[in-house]
Amino acid sequence: MRTIDDSASFDQAVEEIFRQLHDLALANPLQAASVTKGRVRFIGGTLRVDSGGRVEIVGTLEIDGSKTVTGAFHLAATSDWSIDGDGNIAGDVTITGNFNVSGGGKITAGNVTIEPNKITVAGGSSPATLQDGKLSFGTGGAVEADTSVGGARMVAGDAVVNVGSTASVRKGNASVVAGPLGVDINAAALRLLINAPVTLSAGLIPTVSGTGLPPNVLMITSGGAMRRTA
């Protein structure tokens, strides 16, 4: 503590006090300030950073309450980032790169739901589901790959249509199969309803010999196959 023992010292002390008050009134202590192991609390009011300033956090940012970002928002993460909890996005979103949904998550757009290994389209007269390469309909029909003919297979009950290296239509035990050598008709009974002239290329129908019939006669074998006599 300063000791004042005469009037001159008193005058100097008063001048020093006024000088310090003057400097304090004009000071800007927060222009370059720091808080070590402490806390700055704002009750009400606004913390505003403008005129090209920025907020830089080296550590962890925790926000408890609602968050609002107005204007452009750019997240440049140098490592993986995560968001936990439900949320809403209002507006268009552009993603450059892969978008992975894991942990049983789903993406829903109207009647379309995308989930791991499955896409479901609801609504309409027959909802559809694509799963494991098979497209199934609510009516019971399905379309899937057919590796045996290198093509596809359509199934509805006991009716099957195959397309690929051969093409066939099957219903129960009856079938019509079209292949490189011709057309095979397999059925317990054959019924043809033809209301117009039909032209058949002889080269597409397999031949059979030893029938005693003249050449190029169409016949149905006991197995239900169409053949042309040699």
C-alpha positions in Angstrom: 0.0 0.0 0.0 1.3 3.4 -0.9 2.0 5.8 2.0 1.0 9.5 1.7 2.9 11.7 4.1 2.6 15.1 2.5 0.3 17.1 0.2 2.5 16.6 -2.8 2.3 12.9 -2.4 -1.5 13.2 -2.0 -1.8 15.1 -5.3 0.3 12.5 -7.1 -1.8 9.7 -5.7 -5.0 11.4 -6.9 -3.5 12.0 -10.3 -2.5 8.3 -10.5 -6.0 7.2 -9.6 -7.6 9.4 -12.2 -5.1 8.2 -14.8 -6.0 4.6 -14.1 -9.7 5.3 -14.2 -9.2 7.1 -17.6 -7.2 4.1 -18.9 -9.9 1.7 -17.6 -12.7 3.7 -19.3 -10.9 3.5 -22.7 -9.6 0.0 -22.4 -10.9 -3.0 -24.5 -10.0 -5.9 -22.2 -11.8 -8.6 -24.4 -9.9 -7.7 -27.5 -7.3 -10.3 -26.6 -8.6 -12.2 -23.6 -8.5 -15.7 -22.4 -10.2 -17.8 -19.7 -8.2 -20.6 -18.1 -10.2 -23.4 -16.3 -13.1 -21.1 -16.0 -16.4 -20.2 -17.6 -18.0 -17.3 -19.4 -21.8 -17.2 -19.1 -24.3 -15.1 -21.0 -27.7 -14.8 -19.4 -30.1 -13.5 -22.1 -28.6 -11.3 -24.8 -26.7 -12.3 -27.8 -23.1 -13.4 -28.6 -22.5 -12.0 -32.0 -19.5 -12.5 -34.3 -19.6 -10.3 -37.4 -17.5 -8.2 -39.8 -15.7 -11.3 -41.1 -14.9 -12.8 -37.7 -15.2 -16.5 -37.0 -15.6 -18.9 -34.1 -12.8 -21.5 -33.9 -13.2 -24.4 -31.5 -10.3 -26.7 -30.8 -11.9 -29.4 -28.7 -15.6 -30.3 -28.3 -18.7 -28.3 -29.1 -21.8 -29.3 -27.1 -25.2 -27.6 -27.8 -28.2 -28.3 -25.6 -31.3 -26.9 -27.2 -32.5 -25.9 -30.6 -30.0 -25.0 -33.4 -30.7 -22.7 -36.3 -28.3 -22.1 -39.2 -29.2 -19.4 -41.7 -27.2 -19.2 -44.9 -24.6 -21.5 -46.4 -23.4 -24.3 -44.1 -20.2 -26.1 -45.0 -19.0 -29.1 -42.9 -15.4 -29.9 -43.8 -14.6 -32.9 -41.6 -11.1 -34.3 -41.6 -12.4 -37.6 -40.1 -15.7 -39.4 -39.7 -18.6 -37.5 -38.2 -22.0 -38.7 -36.9 -25.4 -37.4 -36.0 -27.4 -39.2 -33.3 -31.2 -38.8 -33.0 -34.1 -38.0 -35.2 -34.1 -34.9 -37.5 -35.7 -33.1 -40.4 -34.3 -31.6 -43.6 -36.4 -29.1 -45.4 -35.0 -28.5 -48.9 -32.9 -30.2 -51.6 -29.8 -32.2 -50.6 -27.0 -33.2 -53.0 -24.7 -36.0 -52.1 -21.4 -36.5 -53.9 -20.1 -40.0 -53.0 -21.5 -43.1 -51.6 -24.6 -43.1 -49.3 -24.8 -46.2 -47.1 -27.7 -47.2 -44.9 -26.8 -49.7 -42.2 -28.1 -51.1 -39.0 -31.5 -51.9 -40.4 -32.2 -48.3 -41.5 -34.7 -47.4 -44.2 -35.2 -44.7 -46.8 -38.9 -43.9 -47.5 -40.1 -41.8 -50.5 -43.9 -41.8 -50.8 -44.9 -45.4 -51.4 -41.3 -46.6 -52.0 -39.2 -48.0 -49.1 -35.5 -48.8 -49.5 -33.9 -51.0 -46.8 -30.9 -53.3 -46.7 -31.2 -55.9 -49.5 -34.9 -55.0 -50.2 -37.0 -52.4 -52.1 -40.8 -52.2 -51.6 -43.2 -50.3 -53.7 -46.6 -50.1 -52.0 -49.9 -48.8 -53.4 -51.6 -49.6 -56.6 -53.4 -52.8 -57.4 -50.4 -55.0 -56.7 -47.6 -53.9 -54.4 -44.1 -55.1 -55.5 -41.0 -56.1 -53.6 -37.5 -56.5 -55.1 -35.3 -58.7 -52.9 -32.3 -61.0 -53.7 -32.8 -60.4 -57.4 -36.4 -61.4 -57.4 -39.3 -59.1 -58.1 -42.5 -60.3 -56.3 -46.0 -58.9 -56.7 -48.8 -58.8 -54.2 -50.9 -60.9 -56.6 -48.5 -63.8 -56.1 -46.6 -63.5 -59.4 -42.8 -63.0 -59.5 -40.0 -62.3 -62.0 -36.5 -63.5 -61.4 -33.3 -64.5 -63.1 -33.1 -68.0 -64.7 -29.5 -69.1 -64.9 -30.5 -72.4 -66.6 -31.4 -70.6 -69.8 -29.3 -67.4 -69.3 -32.4 -65.2 -69.0 -35.4 -64.6 -66.9 -38.4 -66.5 -65.5 -41.9 -65.3 -64.7 -43.9 -67.4 -62.3 -47.6 -67.1 -61.3 -48.9 -70.2 -59.5 -48.2 -73.2 -61.6 -47.8 -71.1 -64.8 -44.1 -70.4 -65.8 -42.7 -68.4 -68.7 -38.9 -68.7 -69.4 -36.9 -66.6 -71.8 -33.3 -67.0 -72.7 -31.4 -69.5 -74.8 -34.8 -71.2 -75.1 -38.3 -69.8 -74.6 -41.1 -71.7 -73.0 -44.6 -71.4 -71.6 -45.6 -74.0 -69.0 -48.9 -74.6 -67.2 -48.9 -77.5 -64.8 -47.5 -80.5 -66.9 -48.2 -78.9 -70.2 -45.6 -76.8 -72.0 -44.6 -75.2 -75.3 -40.8 -74.9 -75.7 -39.1 -73.1 -78.5 -35.4 -73.8 -79.0 -32.7 -73.8 -81.7 -34.1 -77.1 -83.2 -37.7 -76.1 -83.3 -40.8 -76.1 -81.1 -41.9 -78.9 -78.7 -45.5 -79.1 -77.5 -45.9 -81.4 -74.5 -49.5 -82.0 -73.3 -51.9 -84.8 -72.4 -54.2 -83.4 -75.0 -53.7 -80.9 -77.8 -56.2 -78.3 -78.9 -55.4 -75.7 -81.5 -57.8 -72.8 -82.2 -56.7 -71.2 -85.5 -58.8 -68.5 -87.1 -56.3 -67.4 -89.8 -53.8 -69.0 -92.2 -50.7 -70.3 -90.6 -47.3 -70.6 -92.3 -44.7 -72.9 -90.8 -41.1 -73.0 -91.8 -40.2 -76.7 -92.3 -36.7 -76.2 -91.0 -37.9 -75.2 -87.5 -39.8 -78.4 -86.9 -37.8 -81.5 -86.0 -38.2 -84.5 -88.3 -39.1 -88.1 -87.5 -38.6 -91.1 -89.8 -40.1 -94.6 -90.1 -43.7 -93.4 -89.9 -44.7 -94.6 -93.4 -46.1 -91.2 -94.1 -45.0 -89.0 -97.0 -42.4 -86.3 -96.3 -43.3 -83.0 -94.6 -46.4 -84.2 -92.9 -47.0 -82.6 -89.5 -47.8 -85.0 -86.7 -48.1 -85.1 -82.9 -46.2 -87.8 -81.2 -47.5 -89.9 -78.4 -45.5 -87.7 -76.1 -47.3 -84.6 -77.3 -44.4 -83.2 -79.5 -44.9 -81.8 -83.0 -42.8 -83.4 -85.6 -42.3 -83.4 -89.4 -42.0 -86.6 -91.3 -38.8 -87.1 -93.3 
